[in-house]
Amino acid sequence: MSYVNHHFIGKLPDETERVALKQLDVEVCLSAECDEQWSFIQHKKNQRWLWYVLEKTTRKVLAFTFGRRTNATFQNLINLLPERLIDRLDTDDWKSYTSIRFTPIHRIGKDLTCA
């Protein structure tokens, strides 16, 4: 199940804006980073993962979701983002980040994610 931080909903494009973005000749370019972190409830086998995308310069949260550490959870996170919003994405080398391509430039390295 995905959750959206309601504090940031007004800052993300709504459906009308997404349609308008698709029709633009120029793309919205944004440098972002994606990462995940985990905690547990009662015991370490009961893990809870938080996945998020941050805008690199402002550190604003663009989207986040909770779920297992799987490709499906990462895809849920990507589905929360407007199409063509992110031009460059920085991630660590977790396999989900390399298996789902959604941005033209994808840089991989632990030193690229500050969170």
Secondary structure, DSSP 4 states (H G I P E B T S, - for coil): -----TTTGGGS--HHHHHHHHH-SSPP--EEEEEEEEEESSSTTSEEEEEEEEETTT--EEEEEEE-SSHHHHHHHHHTSPTT--SEEEE---HHHHHS--SSEEEE-GGG---
